[in-house]
Amino acid sequence: MQHINTKLLLIFVTLLFATNTYSVDRRGRLGVGFSNQLKSDIPAVSFKLQRSKAFAIGGQIGYNNDDADGGHGAALKLYRNIFQEPQLVFYGSVLAGVIEKKVNSVKDSGFQFDFAMGSEFSFTGLNSIGFSFEFGISMNKLDEFIVETIGQNFIVSSVHFYL
């Protein structure tokens, strides 16, 4: 099992840092939207900034002050564009964040690391709105350390409006 995990991680890293691609040119554009990726189960405000044709940075911030079932989370995310079509960009991403969740007034805090591949697509004529979906592996700790597969549709992954 360890050998298979090492091979999958090696394939992911190779794709993440592959040669330059010709992605949709959103350089310098800030995408603002929402996401439900954080394991604290709190909807988060999400942002994404395309720094170059190949790389983008992003983040998520979520907060709920409910004493019984609240919590918070914040994460940074790095995107690497791998493949491009006219209305679609395929990418690899790495997310690192801190999370806290309250359940019945009991706090659990921890971290989250996601290694994912995904795609952001736009409809023809609506290039300022990007819908994303992702799949990959999440390592997170709230109550206990968990490694799990993830598969997120565009409602969970993120929707961004590019300014």
C-alpha positions as CSV (number, residue, x, y, z in Angstrom):
1,M,0.0,0.0,0.0
2,Q,2.8,2.4,0.9
3,H,4.4,1.7,-2.5
4,I,1.2,2.6,-4.4
5,N,0.7,5.8,-2.4
6,T,4.3,6.8,-3.3
7,K,3.7,6.2,-7.0
8,L,0.4,8.2,-6.9
9,L,2.2,11.1,-5.2
10,L,5.0,11.0,-7.7
11,I,2.6,11.1,-10.6
12,F,0.7,14.0,-9.0
13,V,3.9,16.0,-8.4
14,T,5.1,15.3,-12.0
15,L,1.8,16.6,-13.5
16,L,1.8,19.6,-11.1
17,F,5.2,20.8,-12.3
18,A,5.0,19.7,-15.9
19,T,6.1,22.0,-18.8
20,N,4.3,25.3,-19.4
21,T,0.8,25.2,-20.7
22,Y,-1.4,27.7,-22.6
23,S,-4.3,28.2,-20.2
24,V,-7.1,30.7,-20.4
25,D,-5.5,34.1,-20.0
26,R,-6.8,35.4,-16.7
27,R,-3.5,36.9,-15.6
28,G,-4.0,39.6,-13.0
29,R,-7.7,38.9,-12.6
30,L,-9.1,38.3,-9.2
31,G,-11.8,35.7,-8.8
32,V,-14.1,36.0,-5.8
33,G,-16.7,33.4,-4.9
34,F,-17.5,30.6,-2.4
35,S,-16.4,27.1,-1.5
36,N,-17.3,24.3,0.9
37,Q,-14.0,22.4,0.7
38,L,-12.9,23.0,4.3
39,K,-13.6,20.0,6.6
40,S,-15.1,22.3,9.3
41,D,-18.3,22.2,7.2
42,I,-18.6,26.0,7.2
43,P,-19.2,27.7,3.8
44,A,-16.2,29.8,3.0
45,V,-15.5,32.9,0.9
46,S,-13.0,32.0,-1.7
47,F,-10.6,33.9,-3.9
48,K,-8.3,33.0,-6.8
49,L,-5.7,35.2,-8.4
50,Q,-4.0,34.1,-11.7
51,R,-0.4,35.1,-11.3
52,S,0.9,33.8,-14.6
53,K,-0.4,31.5,-17.4
54,A,0.7,28.5,-15.4
55,F,0.2,29.4,-11.8
56,A,-2.6,30.8,-9.6
57,I,-2.9,31.3,-5.8
58,G,-6.1,31.2,-3.8
59,G,-7.5,31.0,-0.4
60,Q,-10.6,30.4,1.6
61,I,-12.0,31.9,4.8
62,G,-15.0,30.6,6.7
63,Y,-16.4,31.7,10.1
64,N,-19.5,30.8,12.2
65,N,-19.8,32.2,15.7
66,D,-22.6,29.8,16.9
67,D,-21.6,28.7,20.4
68,A,-23.0,25.2,19.9
69,D,-22.1,24.3,16.3
70,G,-19.8,27.1,14.9
71,G,-16.2,27.1,14.0
72,H,-13.8,28.6,11.5
73,G,-11.3,27.7,8.8
74,A,-8.7,29.4,6.7
75,A,-6.7,27.9,3.9
76,L,-4.2,28.9,1.1
77,K,-4.2,27.1,-2.2
78,L,-1.7,26.8,-5.1
79,Y,-2.9,26.0,-8.6
80,R,-0.8,24.7,-11.5
81,N,-2.5,24.7,-14.9
82,I,-1.7,21.6,-16.9
83,F,-4.0,21.5,-19.9
84,Q,-6.2,24.0,-21.6
85,E,-9.2,24.0,-24.0
86,P,-11.1,27.1,-25.1
87,Q,-13.6,27.1,-22.1
88,L,-11.8,24.7,-19.7
89,V,-8.6,24.5,-17.8
90,F,-7.3,21.3,-16.1
91,Y,-5.1,21.9,-13.1
92,G,-3.4,20.4,-10.1
93,S,-3.7,22.0,-6.7
94,V,-2.4,21.9,-3.2
95,L,-4.4,23.3,-0.2
96,A,-3.1,23.9,3.3
97,G,-5.3,25.2,6.1
98,V,-6.2,25.3,9.7
99,I,-9.7,24.4,10.8
100,E,-11.9,24.4,14.0
101,K,-15.3,22.9,14.4
102,K,-17.7,23.0,17.4
103,V,-20.2,20.2,17.8
104,N,-22.5,20.5,20.8
105,S,-20.2,23.2,22.3
106,V,-17.2,20.8,22.1
107,K,-14.3,22.3,20.1
108,D,-12.0,20.3,17.8
109,S,-9.2,22.1,16.0
110,G,-6.7,20.8,13.5
111,F,-5.4,21.1,10.0
112,Q,-6.2,20.1,6.4
113,F,-4.0,19.3,3.4
114,D,-5.5,18.5,0.0
115,F,-3.7,17.3,-3.1
116,A,-6.2,17.5,-6.0
117,M,-6.6,17.6,-9.7
118,G,-9.5,19.5,-11.1
119,S,-11.0,21.6,-13.8
120,E,-12.4,25.1,-14.1
121,F,-14.8,25.7,-16.9
122,S,-16.8,28.7,-18.2
123,F,-19.7,28.8,-20.6
124,T,-19.3,30.5,-23.9
125,G,-19.9,34.2,-23.5
126,L,-19.6,34.0,-19.7
127,N,-15.8,33.9,-19.3
128,S,-15.9,35.9,-16.1
129,I,-17.6,33.1,-14.2
130,G,-15.6,30.0,-13.5
131,F,-17.0,26.7,-12.1
132,S,-14.6,24.2,-10.6
133,F,-14.7,20.5,-9.7
134,E,-11.9,18.5,-8.1
135,F,-10.8,15.0,-7.1
136,G,-7.8,13.8,-5.1
137,I,-6.7,13.1,-1.6
138,S,-7.3,15.0,1.7
139,M,-5.3,14.6,4.9
140,N,-7.0,16.3,7.8
141,K,-7.2,16.2,11.5
142,L,-10.1,17.4,13.7
143,D,-10.8,14.7,16.2
144,E,-8.5,12.2,14.6
145,F,-6.1,12.0,11.7
146,I,-7.9,11.0,8.5
147,V,-6.7,10.3,5.0
148,E,-9.6,10.2,2.5
149,T,-10.3,10.5,-1.2
150,I,-12.2,13.6,-2.3
151,G,-14.5,14.2,-5.2
152,Q,-16.1,17.7,-5.3
153,N,-18.6,19.1,-7.7
154,F,-18.7,22.7,-8.6
155,I,-21.1,23.6,-5.8
156,V,-18.6,22.2,-3.2
157,S,-15.4,23.0,-4.9
158,S,-15.9,26.6,-5.9
159,V,-17.5,29.2,-8.1
160,H,-15.6,32.4,-8.9
161,F,-16.6,35.6,-10.5
162,Y,-13.5,37.2,-12.1
163,L,-13.1,41.0,-11.8
